Amino acid sequence: MANLRAAIAGIGESRVGRVPDRSALQLQTDAAQAALADAGLKISDIDGLLTTPVRVEHWNMPCGIVAHHLGVRAKYLSTVDIAGASGCGMIHQAAMAIGSGQCETVLCVAGQNLLTHSTRASAVKSMAEGGSAHSQFEVPYGPLVPSLYALVAQRHMHEYGTTPEQMAEVAVTLRRHASMNPNAHKRELITINDVLNSKKIASPLHILDCAIVSDGAAAAIVTSAERARDLKKKPVHLLGQGYGCRHSHIGDTELTTTGAVDAGAAAFKSAGLKPADMDFAQIYDCFTITVIVELEDLGFCKKGEGGHFVEGGRIGIGGELPVTTHGGLLSAGHPGLGGGFFHVLEAVRQLRGEAGERQVKDAGVALVHGNGGVISIHCTLILGGAAA
């Protein structure tokens, strides 16, 4: 696929964590206004809008609700729902809208008050009831989302000898990254023993192996590479993208290999790059096992070697492949569909050299990966600080 010649020109986020004074719409507004300020643009400069569904509200047309509230007169607008892959998908769809001439400058925004709207337990329950499990063959047995990802972990352990300690290493590393992120929900350092001694949720997963639940919203502004050069901040270019989907429900898959194989291969091909070219990777991390499986499927290591790959500081800042450097869903924040969008924002910060004490040295090109459902739909982006 030809380079779409699009760039991310602005990013912004709301406060993340427990934010009881902001509704879903207010959180999205906060993120959108921050992105506009970052790009040096006004709302009147926006002629395209992409958003995601909001699970805490009964909005008939989320993109219409958000566009009206923000005052966007959009030539193109849509609501994107590929669950945790939506953040990456919005960036690519914005690039396609710009490339086709439908619009010039697209605001992508997503987020909600998932935590203060209910509780962590009720949020997890509602996600299970929302279609993660097959209504006929899985729902009658009562699995929650952690139960379904626990199947992936159990099978990976059985086939490849992956250990709970290796999964815990992911949680510990990402918490260390979150400790350097001033807007992260959870910043207190944890140890492998803390993870292994935390409450067992679905064997072998402990609560610290599982994503947190947060309030928060993220936004990004996408425009043409040419226009982005004249804006306030250093543009970050979309170099490649790809999608993959090998199943809709977990009972239809082999468990340890996912559509990330296809998404990653397509993204690298379209960018003309390979895994070894990446300076860091923002890997979707709804559970610790997800990171291990996706590192394998995206080509950073061979199948079955993901557990060993995450050991010894290799995925930490300063390591061979820094992974999810803002702290991810496990520690930085997870407000539902918008959670994976923060991975995109962090990649932009790193490629601009704006990540502060968690800055990856000489960051020039990165992979961002989103995963929707139970390792179901995958979207991979390759982003670079300079046009290809």
ABEGO torsion letter per residue (X at the ends): XBBAGBBBABBBBBBBEBBAABBAAAAAAAAAAAAAAAAGBBAAABABBBBBBBAABBBABAAAAAAAAAGBBBABBBBBBAEAAAAAAAAAAAAAAAAAGABABBBBBBEBBAAAABBAAAAAAAAAAAGABBAAAAAAAGBBAAAAAAAAAAAAAAAAGBBAAAAAAAAAAAAAAAAABAABABABBBBAAAAAABBBABOABBAAABBBBBBEBBBBBBBBAAAAAABABBBBBBABBBBBBABABAAABAGABBAAAAAAAAAAAAAGBBAAABABBBBBBABAAAAAAAAAAAGABBBGAAAAAABGGAABBGBABBBGAAGEAAAAEBAEAAAAAAAAAAAAAAAAGAAEAABBBGBABBBBBBBBEBGABBBBBBBBABBX
